[in-house]
Amino acid sequence: MSGYIVNLADEDALRRYVEFGVYGTLMKRPDYPSWSVAAELTLADYLTMRPGDLIFFFRERTIYGVGRLVSLQRGSPTAALANYPGASFPHAHPPDDRTTLLYRQHREEDMRWVVFFRPDPVFFRHGLDMDEVLQGDIRHVVRGLRVFEKRSFIQVEDEEAQVMVDLLLRRNASTVENVWQASEHVFPDQSAFYHAQVSARNAELGAYQIDIDTLLAHYVRDGSVAHEALLQAWLAHALTVRAPGVTAIFGAWDYVANQVSASPQKPVMYMDRIDLFGYTTRRLSASFPPTIMRYKAIELKKDLISDVNVINQMLKYVDWLAHTRAGGDYSMVDAYLVASGYTPEVVDYACDVGVRDYITPYRPYHKQQWSQLTLVRYIPTSSIPAVRLELAPLTRMCRFF
């Protein structure tokens, strides 16, 4: 039950999105023949959205909720769609026939991708001041809201989403108990009617799928992908839908997030960010929610890696996750580098330093060694999928391959 906090500029946008159960980021058409890095990372965010995830809206320090993402394509593992066929390509233009848009708005900016949601249980007019969430974070799980700056929206983990849900429901308890008698305390909801209209008008929604493979194929140059952020968007999508060739290397992730901060609290512009972060869970008891079993981190480089500092950067993230998420237990952390290749010096360096000796942080104490760094090479293809992945060839034996 991860969630997304969406930043809105005005109250009219809040009312409109909530009433119709749809949201899309307004984007300016690029002046050059490709997306900016920010736009490609926004696409990566959309590609991690799954049916069942929660959505909150943020305006003037206030958080409103709560909605739950739905897929208008039956059985689809992702929630986002292109607003019109081909919208993911930078210089696509909205069609002259505006009825073919999944959602129409009257701004000069272009809405390329959309997600649909329904209230769950309702969207409350009475929101939460962000300080109420931060002060109510007694379990120290609110991370995304603390670094929510200069972003259209940000993803938050299951526990953080639950904190906001609990506070919203408690604040609006009387409305929840008497929702039909307290309609003035909730936003109007026509989402079911609007979603049915969209589905009926666009009976074949396959044309509205976000075709990340075809988009990525346009940026293959000399054996590598020209845009690193686009490669990241492709991998975020592959992890979200659990593409077989990807899960064979990285495992099946239950949570996938793009650009997650991995720094002590400081101005956001100076923070380090893990390219792709996630975790795997297992339901060990029918009576309790799934348990997090392993934390995952991926760093991507579009070119050949020849600088050993990339290894140091990855290991910094390993240390960060081990101490801030896994309670000092390195065995819960898996780390991956993805690049078009590695020089022999980088591979040798990874073999030498890509280990951590530690003492188990619980009794009985005993010495352990972490060696879960994996080097992965991506290879562009002339077919779909646009790239394939393989374990990088080694120049000498390493314990962790």
C-alpha positions as CSV (number, residue, x, y, z in Angstrom):
1,M,0.0,0.0,0.0
2,S,2.6,2.6,-1.1
3,G,1.3,6.1,-1.8
4,Y,1.9,9.2,-3.9
5,I,1.6,12.8,-2.7
6,V,0.7,15.1,-5.5
7,N,1.5,18.8,-5.4
8,L,-1.2,21.2,-6.7
9,A,-1.1,24.9,-7.4
10,D,-4.8,25.9,-6.7
11,E,-8.0,24.7,-5.1
12,D,-9.8,24.4,-8.5
13,A,-7.3,21.7,-9.6
14,L,-7.8,19.9,-6.3
15,R,-11.6,19.9,-6.6
16,R,-11.5,18.9,-10.3
17,Y,-9.1,16.0,-10.0
18,V,-10.9,14.6,-6.9
19,E,-14.3,14.9,-8.4
20,F,-13.4,13.0,-11.6
21,G,-10.9,10.6,-10.0
22,V,-8.1,11.4,-12.4
23,Y,-4.7,13.1,-12.2
24,G,-2.0,14.0,-14.8
25,T,1.0,16.2,-14.6
26,L,0.9,19.4,-16.8
27,M,4.1,19.5,-18.9
28,K,5.4,22.0,-21.4
29,R,6.2,20.6,-24.8
30,P,10.1,20.4,-25.1
31,D,11.9,22.8,-27.4
32,Y,14.5,20.2,-28.4
33,P,14.0,16.7,-29.9
34,S,14.0,14.9,-26.6
35,W,12.6,15.0,-23.1
36,S,14.5,16.8,-20.3
37,V,16.0,14.6,-17.5
38,A,13.2,15.9,-15.2
39,A,10.5,14.8,-17.6
40,E,12.1,11.3,-18.1
41,L,12.3,10.8,-14.3
42,T,8.7,11.9,-14.0
43,L,7.8,9.2,-16.5
44,A,9.8,6.7,-14.4
45,D,7.6,7.8,-11.4
46,Y,4.5,7.1,-13.4
47,L,5.7,3.7,-14.4
48,T,6.0,2.6,-10.8
49,M,2.3,3.3,-10.1
50,R,0.3,0.1,-9.4
51,P,-3.5,-0.4,-8.9
52,G,-4.2,-0.3,-5.2
53,D,-1.6,2.4,-4.4
54,L,-2.9,5.4,-2.5
55,I,-3.0,9.0,-3.7
56,F,-3.0,12.1,-1.6
57,F,-3.0,15.8,-2.8
58,F,-0.9,18.5,-1.3
59,R,-1.7,22.2,-1.4
60,E,-0.5,25.1,0.9
61,R,1.1,22.7,3.5
62,T,-2.1,20.7,3.7
63,I,-2.5,17.0,2.7
64,Y,-5.9,15.8,1.4
65,G,-7.0,12.2,0.9
66,V,-7.5,9.6,0.4
67,G,-7.8,7.9,-3.0
68,R,-6.8,4.5,-4.3
69,L,-5.4,4.0,-7.8
70,V,-7.3,1.8,-10.2
71,S,-6.5,0.4,-13.6
72,L,-9.0,0.8,-16.4
73,Q,-7.3,-2.0,-18.2
74,R,-8.4,-5.3,-16.6
75,G,-5.5,-7.3,-15.3
76,S,-2.9,-4.6,-15.9
77,P,-0.1,-4.5,-13.3
78,T,0.4,-0.8,-13.8
79,A,-2.0,2.1,-13.2
80,A,-0.7,4.9,-15.5
81,L,-1.8,5.4,-19.1
82,A,-0.8,7.8,-21.9
83,N,-3.4,10.5,-22.2
84,Y,-3.5,10.0,-26.0
85,P,-1.7,7.4,-28.2
86,G,1.9,8.2,-28.7
87,A,2.0,10.8,-25.9
88,S,5.2,9.5,-24.4
89,F,7.2,10.7,-27.5
90,P,8.5,14.3,-26.9
91,H,7.1,16.1,-29.9
92,A,3.7,14.3,-30.0
93,H,0.8,16.7,-30.3
94,P,-2.7,16.2,-28.7
95,P,-5.1,14.9,-31.4
96,D,-7.5,17.3,-33.1
97,D,-10.3,15.1,-31.9
98,R,-10.3,16.0,-28.2
99,T,-12.7,13.2,-27.4
100,T,-9.9,10.7,-27.9
101,L,-8.1,12.2,-24.8
102,L,-8.5,10.2,-21.7
103,Y,-8.7,13.5,-19.8
104,R,-9.2,17.0,-21.2
105,Q,-8.2,20.2,-19.5
106,H,-8.0,23.8,-20.7
107,R,-4.5,24.8,-20.0
108,E,-1.7,25.5,-22.5
109,E,0.5,22.8,-21.0
110,D,0.2,19.3,-22.2
111,M,-1.0,16.4,-20.1
112,R,0.9,13.3,-21.3
113,W,0.2,10.6,-18.7
114,V,-2.7,10.1,-16.4
115,V,-3.8,7.8,-13.5
116,F,-7.3,7.1,-12.3
117,F,-8.4,6.7,-8.7
118,R,-11.5,6.2,-6.5
119,P,-12.1,7.6,-3.1
120,D,-11.3,5.2,-0.3
121,P,-13.4,5.6,1.7
122,V,-14.0,9.3,0.7
123,F,-11.9,12.4,-0.1
124,F,-12.2,14.6,3.0
125,R,-12.4,18.4,2.7
126,H,-10.7,18.6,6.0
127,G,-7.0,17.8,5.3
128,L,-3.9,17.6,7.5
129,D,-1.3,20.3,8.1
130,M,2.0,18.7,7.2
131,D,3.3,19.5,10.7
132,E,0.6,17.3,12.1
133,V,2.0,14.4,10.1
134,L,5.6,15.1,10.9
135,Q,4.9,15.5,14.7
136,G,2.7,12.4,14.6
137,D,5.5,10.3,13.1
138,I,6.3,8.5,16.4
139,R,7.7,5.5,14.6
140,H,10.0,7.7,12.4
141,V,8.7,6.3,9.1
142,V,7.8,9.6,7.4
143,R,10.6,10.1,4.9
144,G,9.1,11.2,1.6
145,L,7.2,14.2,3.0
146,R,10.4,15.5,4.5
147,V,12.1,15.8,1.1
148,F,9.1,16.8,-0.9
149,E,10.4,19.9,-2.7
150,K,10.4,21.0,-6.4
151,R,8.5,17.8,-7.4
152,S,5.1,17.4,-9.1
153,F,4.6,14.4,-6.9
154,I,6.6,12.0,-4.7
155,Q,6.2,8.3,-3.8
156,V,6.0,7.3,-0.1
157,E,6.4,3.9,1.4
158,D,3.7,1.7,2.9
159,E,4.3,2.8,6.5
160,E,4.3,6.5,5.7
161,A,1.1,6.2,3.7
162,Q,-0.4,4.4,6.7
163,V,0.5,7.3,9.0
164,M,-1.3,9.8,6.8
165,V,-4.3,7.5,6.5
166,D,-4.6,7.0,10.2
167,L,-4.3,10.7,10.9
168,L,-6.9,11.6,8.2
169,L,-9.4,9.0,9.5
170,R,-8.9,10.1,13.1
171,R,-9.3,13.7,12.2
172,N,-12.5,13.0,10.2
173,A,-13.9,10.2,12.4
174,S,-17.4,11.7,12.6
175,T,-17.5,12.0,8.8
176,V,-16.5,8.4,8.3
177,E,-19.2,7.1,10.7
178,N,-21.9,9.3,9.1
179,V,-20.6,9.8,5.6
180,W,-24.1,10.2,4.0
181,Q,-25.2,12.7,6.6
182,A,-21.9,14.7,6.4
183,S,-21.6,15.2,2.7
184,E,-20.6,18.8,3.2
185,H,-17.3,17.5,4.7
186,V,-16.3,15.5,1.6
187,F,-15.5,16.4,-2.0
188,P,-18.1,15.5,-4.6
189,D,-17.4,12.2,-6.3
190,Q,-18.2,11.3,-9.9
191,S,-15.3,9.0,-10.4
192,A,-17.2,5.8,-11.0
193,F,-19.4,7.6,-13.7
194,Y,-16.4,9.2,-15.3
195,H,-14.3,6.1,-15.3
196,A,-17.1,4.2,-17.0
197,Q,-17.4,6.9,-19.6
198,V,-13.6,6.7,-20.4
199,S,-13.7,2.9,-20.6
200,A,-16.7,3.0,-22.9
201,R,-15.4,5.7,-25.1
202,N,-12.0,3.9,-25.4
203,A,-13.0,0.2,-25.5
204,E,-9.5,-0.7,-26.7
205,L,-7.2,0.9,-24.2
206,G,-4.1,-0.9,-25.5
207,A,-3.3,2.1,-27.7
208,Y,-3.0,4.2,-24.6
209,Q,-0.3,2.0,-22.9
210,I,3.0,3.8,-22.2
211,D,5.3,2.2,-24.7
212,I,8.6,2.6,-22.9
213,D,10.4,0.0,-25.0
214,T,9.7,1.8,-28.3
215,L,10.6,5.1,-26.8
216,L,13.9,3.8,-25.4
217,A,14.8,2.2,-28.8
218,H,14.8,5.7,-30.3
219,Y,17.8,6.7,-28.1
220,V,20.1,3.8,-28.7
221,R,23.5,5.1,-29.9
222,D,26.6,3.0,-30.5
223,G,25.8,0.2,-28.2
224,S,24.4,2.2,-25.3
225,V,21.3,4.3,-24.4
226,A,21.9,8.0,-24.9
227,H,19.6,9.0,-22.0
228,E,20.4,7.6,-18.6
229,A,17.1,8.7,-17.1
230,L,15.2,6.9,-19.8
231,L,17.0,3.7,-19.1
232,Q,16.1,4.2,-15.5
233,A,12.4,4.6,-16.5
234,W,12.6,1.4,-18.5
235,L,14.1,-0.6,-15.6
236,A,11.6,0.9,-13.1
237,H,8.7,-0.3,-15.3
238,A,10.3,-3.8,-15.8
239,L,10.7,-4.2,-12.0
240,T,7.1,-3.0,-11.4
241,V,5.6,-5.4,-13.9
242,R,8.1,-8.2,-13.0
243,A,9.4,-8.8,-16.5
244,P,11.0,-12.3,-16.4
245,G,14.4,-11.3,-17.8
246,V,14.7,-8.6,-15.1
247,T,13.4,-10.6,-12.1
248,A,15.8,-13.4,-13.0
249,I,18.6,-11.0,-12.0
250,F,17.1,-8.6,-9.4
251,G,14.3,-10.8,-8.0
252,A,10.6,-9.9,-7.7
253,W,10.3,-6.5,-6.0
254,D,7.1,-5.8,-4.0
255,Y,7.9,-2.1,-3.8
256,V,9.7,0.0,-6.5
257,A,10.6,3.6,-6.1
258,N,12.5,6.1,-8.2
259,Q,15.1,8.6,-6.9
260,V,15.0,7.9,-3.1
261,S,17.0,10.2,-0.8
262,A,19.9,8.5,1.0
263,S,21.4,11.2,3.1
264,P,21.2,12.7,6.5
265,Q,18.6,15.5,6.7
266,K,19.9,18.6,4.8
267,P,18.8,20.9,2.0
268,V,17.2,18.7,-0.7
269,M,19.4,20.0,-3.5
270,Y,22.5,18.5,-1.8
271,M,21.0,15.1,-1.0
272,D,22.3,11.9,-2.6
273,R,19.6,9.8,-4.2
274,I,19.4,6.1,-4.9
275,D,18.4,5.7,-8.6
276,L,16.0,2.8,-7.9
277,F,15.1,1.5,-4.4
278,G,12.7,-1.2,-3.3
279,Y,12.1,-4.2,-1.2
280,T,10.8,-7.7,-1.2
281,T,8.2,-9.0,1.2
282,R,6.9,-12.3,2.3
283,R,3.6,-13.1,4.0
284,L,4.7,-15.3,6.9
285,S,1.4,-15.3,8.7
286,A,-2.1,-14.9,7.4
287,S,-2.9,-12.8,10.5
288,F,-0.3,-10.1,9.8
289,P,0.8,-7.8,6.9
290,P,3.7,-9.0,4.8
291,T,7.2,-8.8,6.3
292,I,10.0,-6.9,4.5
293,M,12.7,-9.5,3.8
294,R,15.3,-7.7,1.7
295,Y,16.1,-4.1,0.7
296,K,17.2,-3.5,-2.8
297,A,19.2,-0.6,-4.4
298,I,20.2,0.0,-8.0
299,E,22.6,2.6,-9.4
300,L,22.5,3.1,-13.2
301,K,25.1,4.5,-15.6
302,K,24.4,4.6,-19.3
303,D,28.1,4.3,-20.3
304,L,31.1,2.0,-19.6
305,I,32.1,2.5,-16.0
306,S,35.8,3.2,-15.7
307,D,35.8,5.2,-12.5
308,V,36.1,3.2,-9.2
309,N,34.3,6.0,-7.4
310,V,31.0,4.6,-8.8
311,I,31.7,1.5,-6.7
312,N,32.3,3.7,-3.6
313,Q,29.0,5.5,-4.3
314,M,27.1,2.2,-4.4
315,L,28.7,1.0,-1.2
316,K,27.8,4.3,0.5
317,Y,24.1,3.5,-0.3
318,V,24.6,-0.1,1.1
319,D,25.9,1.3,4.4
320,W,23.0,3.8,4.5
321,L,20.4,1.2,4.0
322,A,22.0,-1.3,6.4
323,H,22.0,1.3,9.2
324,T,18.8,3.3,8.6
325,R,16.5,0.5,7.3
326,A,17.9,-2.9,8.3
327,G,19.0,-2.1,11.9
328,G,22.7,-2.9,11.1
329,D,21.9,-6.2,9.4
330,Y,23.8,-6.1,6.1
331,S,22.4,-9.4,5.1
332,M,19.1,-7.7,4.3
333,V,20.6,-5.5,1.6
334,D,21.2,-6.3,-2.1
335,A,23.0,-3.8,-4.3
336,Y,23.3,-3.7,-8.1
337,L,25.2,-1.6,-10.6
338,V,23.8,-1.4,-14.1
339,A,26.0,-0.1,-17.0
340,S,26.9,-0.8,-20.6
341,G,30.2,-2.3,-19.3
342,Y,33.0,-2.2,-16.8
343,T,36.7,-1.8,-17.2
344,P,38.9,-4.6,-15.7
345,E,40.1,-2.2,-13.1
346,V,36.6,-1.4,-11.9
347,V,35.8,-5.1,-11.6
348,D,38.9,-5.8,-9.7
349,Y,38.2,-2.9,-7.4
350,A,34.7,-4.1,-6.8
351,C,36.1,-7.5,-5.9
352,D,38.5,-6.0,-3.4
353,V,36.2,-3.5,-1.6
354,G,32.7,-4.9,-2.3
355,V,32.5,-6.7,1.1
356,R,31.5,-5.6,4.6
357,D,32.6,-7.4,7.7
358,Y,30.2,-6.8,10.6
359,I,28.9,-8.2,13.8
360,T,25.2,-9.3,13.9
361,P,23.3,-6.6,15.8
362,Y,21.5,-9.0,18.1
363,R,22.4,-12.0,20.3
364,P,24.1,-14.3,19.9
365,Y,26.7,-12.0,18.4
366,H,28.9,-13.4,15.7
367,K,30.9,-12.2,12.8
368,Q,29.3,-12.0,9.4
369,Q,30.4,-10.9,5.9
370,W,28.3,-9.1,3.4
371,S,29.1,-9.7,-0.3
372,Q,25.9,-9.0,-2.2
373,L,27.1,-6.5,-4.8
374,T,26.2,-7.5,-8.4
375,L,27.5,-5.9,-11.6
376,V,25.0,-6.0,-14.4
377,R,25.5,-5.1,-18.0
378,Y,22.7,-3.9,-20.3
379,I,22.8,-4.6,-24.0
380,P,20.5,-2.7,-26.5
381,T,18.6,-4.9,-28.9
382,S,16.9,-4.4,-32.2
383,S,13.7,-5.9,-30.9
384,I,11.4,-5.6,-28.0
385,P,12.3,-5.4,-25.2
386,A,14.7,-2.6,-26.2
387,V,17.5,-3.8,-23.9
388,R,18.4,-7.1,-22.2
389,L,20.4,-7.6,-19.1
390,E,23.1,-10.0,-18.1
391,L,25.6,-10.4,-15.3
392,A,28.8,-8.6,-16.2
393,P,31.8,-10.8,-17.3
394,L,34.5,-10.9,-14.7
395,T,38.3,-10.5,-15.2
396,R,38.9,-12.7,-12.1
397,M,37.0,-14.7,-9.5
398,C,35.0,-12.7,-7.0
399,R,33.2,-14.1,-4.0
400,F,30.0,-12.3,-4.8
401,F,29.4,-13.5,-8.3
